[in-house]
Amino acid sequence: SPNAGIAVSPIHDLTLTLQQYLFWRASDRDSIYNKSSAVIRAAGTTHARYVGAETDLLATYNFTRHLQGYAGYSFFSSGGFIEKTGRDKNSNFFYAALQYTF
């Protein structure tokens, strides 16, 4: 899954990151798996290997030495394999969190 991105810090303690990921199956017999290795999208009969692309935009701010906050947006665009093996739908979501480090 090749990826590329850029990060800029327009002000002290703020970092803005734009990242692009591209996903392919390892072979045309490979399925898509979740973190526990369960099949979530079976290989099926298609030879399409392109799974899709994800674009992430992330803002990270260091409030203090111990407290960091971040918020982001992710967009996933379905590729040929997803389109040919069942319901396909692009997805997007927002997320945010605070992280305290001891």
Beta strands, then each sheet from edge to edge (+ up, - down):
strand 1: 3-11
strand 2: 14-24
strand 3: 32-33
strand 4: 39-41
strand 5: 50-62
strand 6: 67-78
strand 7: 91-100
sheet 1: 1+ 2- 5+ 6- 7+
sheet 2: 3+ 4-
end
